[in-house]
Amino acid sequence: MQSAAVDATNRAALDALFHRAGHVDHLVLAASGGRGAGPFAELDPAGLRAGFESKFWVHWHAAQAALPALAPEGSITLITAALSRLANPGTSGLAAVNGALERTVPVLARELAPRRVNAVSPGVIATPWWDDKPPEFFARASQQAPLRRAGRAEEVADAVLFLLGNAFVTGVVLDVDGGLHLT
Ligand SMILES: NC(=O)c1ccc[n+]([C@@H]2O[C@H](COP(=O)([O-])OP(=O)(O)OC[C@H]3O[C@@H](n4cnc5c(N)ncnc54)[C@H](OP(=O)(O)O)[C@@H]3O)[C@@H](O)[C@H]2O)c1
């Protein structure tokens, strides 16, 4: 197994990475910036722009840069967020970033076929993303889903593996959120 670290906001670095890799079976994009949250009336447009830069544009550039190397039977899986379809006050920015990504999935699934394009849309998942947020905020957010707990990274990874492995699934946004999207 090989690994390499690049700053995914750097298109030239992404192009070089995929050129070096030469052949990509499956591309899974899980970068997160997390900027762009907050009540709309006070939302700093620069923060929301940074949110688009660090997530929407990172996913967009990485997917485009990978295409020359991506196998015809390969796939792209975006990691989006359940917030894209919730109506939680204070999340319009994050909904816009992740909603924009989710809307590309069905279009790209047709356009890039026979490559497959899907997304996994997580709810609240216990990862380092929450480390700089107040613990009570994490606890409250975890309780919003019908299953009343945070998810585990392994549960998101299971869904990703399913999408990579099932060669007849494309154009799908798969919710892995304990039912959060139902609230
Ligand atoms: N955790 C949740 O509750 C939750 C909920 C909904 C959706 N999601 C989504 O799930 C995905 C994974 O989130 P997570 O919880 O694992 O977040 P995380 O703990 O903050 O990890 C994000 C990862 O993205 C990498 N990254 C960020 N910007 C990058 C860049 N420009 N170039 C290369 N790598 C970059 C980070 O690398 P470094 O560590 O080197 O910075 C880190 O490994 C994200 O798309 C996030 O929006 C998470």
The ligand as a MOL file (V3000), in Angstrom:
LIG
                    3D

  0  0  0     0  0            999 V3000
M  V30 BEGIN CTAB
M  V30 COUNTS 48 52 0 0 0
M  V30 BEGIN ATOM
M  V30 1 N -17.7150 14.0800 11.9260 0
M  V30 2 C -18.9730 14.3910 11.6340 0
M  V30 3 O -19.8660 14.4770 12.5160 0
M  V30 4 C -19.3620 14.6260 10.1990 0
M  V30 5 C -20.7180 14.8550 9.9200 0
M  V30 6 C -21.1110 15.0580 8.6200 0
M  V30 7 C -20.1720 15.0390 7.6040 0
M  V30 8 N -18.8670 14.8320 7.8940 0 CHG=1
M  V30 9 C -17.9380 14.8220 6.7700 0
M  V30 10 O -17.1520 13.6500 6.7990 0
M  V30 11 C -15.8750 13.9340 6.2060 0
M  V30 12 C -14.7920 13.5120 7.1590 0
M  V30 13 O -14.9440 14.3150 8.3330 0
M  V30 14 P -14.2090 13.9910 9.6910 0
M  V30 15 O -15.2330 14.0400 10.7480 0
M  V30 16 O -13.3420 12.7760 9.5320 0 CHG=-1
M  V30 17 O -13.3420 15.3110 9.7880 0
M  V30 18 P -11.9110 15.5300 10.4640 0
M  V30 19 O -11.7860 14.6520 11.6490 0
M  V30 20 O -11.8240 17.0040 10.6250 0
M  V30 21 O -10.9180 15.0190 9.3430 0
M  V30 22 C -10.8590 15.7090 8.1320 0
M  V30 23 C -9.6870 15.2080 7.3570 0
M  V30 24 O -9.6120 15.9940 6.1680 0
M  V30 25 C -8.2480 16.3230 5.9680 0
M  V30 26 N -8.1670 17.5550 5.2230 0
M  V30 27 C -8.8330 18.7180 5.4500 0
M  V30 28 N -8.4790 19.6350 4.5440 0
M  V30 29 C -7.5630 19.0410 3.7280 0
M  V30 30 C -6.8100 19.4860 2.6170 0
M  V30 31 N -6.9170 20.7320 2.1280 0
M  V30 32 N -5.9660 18.6090 2.0190 0
M  V30 33 C -5.8380 17.3590 2.4840 0
M  V30 34 N -6.5230 16.8800 3.5510 0
M  V30 35 C -7.3740 17.7190 4.1560 0
M  V30 36 C -7.6740 16.4800 7.3680 0
M  V30 37 O -6.2920 16.3250 7.3170 0
M  V30 38 P -5.3640 16.9730 8.4830 0
M  V30 39 O -5.7110 16.2170 9.7260 0
M  V30 40 O -4.0010 16.7390 7.9670 0
M  V30 41 O -5.7660 18.4020 8.5640 0
M  V30 42 C -8.3620 15.3290 8.0950 0
M  V30 43 O -7.6460 14.1280 7.9280 0
M  V30 44 C -15.8520 15.4330 5.9070 0
M  V30 45 O -16.1820 15.6500 4.5620 0
M  V30 46 C -16.9430 15.9800 6.8260 0
M  V30 47 O -17.5230 17.1720 6.3330 0
M  V30 48 C -18.4380 14.6210 9.1630 0
M  V30 END ATOM
M  V30 BEGIN BOND
M  V30 1 1 1 2
M  V30 2 2 2 3
M  V30 3 1 2 4
M  V30 4 1 4 5
M  V30 5 2 4 48
M  V30 6 2 5 6
M  V30 7 1 6 7
M  V30 8 2 7 8
M  V30 9 1 8 9
M  V30 10 1 8 48
M  V30 11 1 9 10
M  V30 12 1 9 46
M  V30 13 1 10 11
M  V30 14 1 11 12
M  V30 15 1 11 44
M  V30 16 1 12 13
M  V30 17 1 13 14
M  V30 18 2 14 15
M  V30 19 1 14 16
M  V30 20 1 14 17
M  V30 21 1 17 18
M  V30 22 2 18 19
M  V30 23 1 18 20
M  V30 24 1 18 21
M  V30 25 1 21 22
M  V30 26 1 22 23
M  V30 27 1 23 24
M  V30 28 1 23 42
M  V30 29 1 24 25
M  V30 30 1 25 26
M  V30 31 1 25 36
M  V30 32 1 26 27
M  V30 33 1 26 35
M  V30 34 2 27 28
M  V30 35 1 28 29
M  V30 36 1 29 30
M  V30 37 2 29 35
M  V30 38 1 30 31
M  V30 39 2 30 32
M  V30 40 1 32 33
M  V30 41 2 33 34
M  V30 42 1 34 35
M  V30 43 1 36 37
M  V30 44 1 36 42
M  V30 45 1 37 38
M  V30 46 2 38 39
M  V30 47 1 38 40
M  V30 48 1 38 41
M  V30 49 1 42 43
M  V30 50 1 44 45
M  V30 51 1 44 46
M  V30 52 1 46 47
M  V30 END BOND
M  V30 END CTAB
M  END
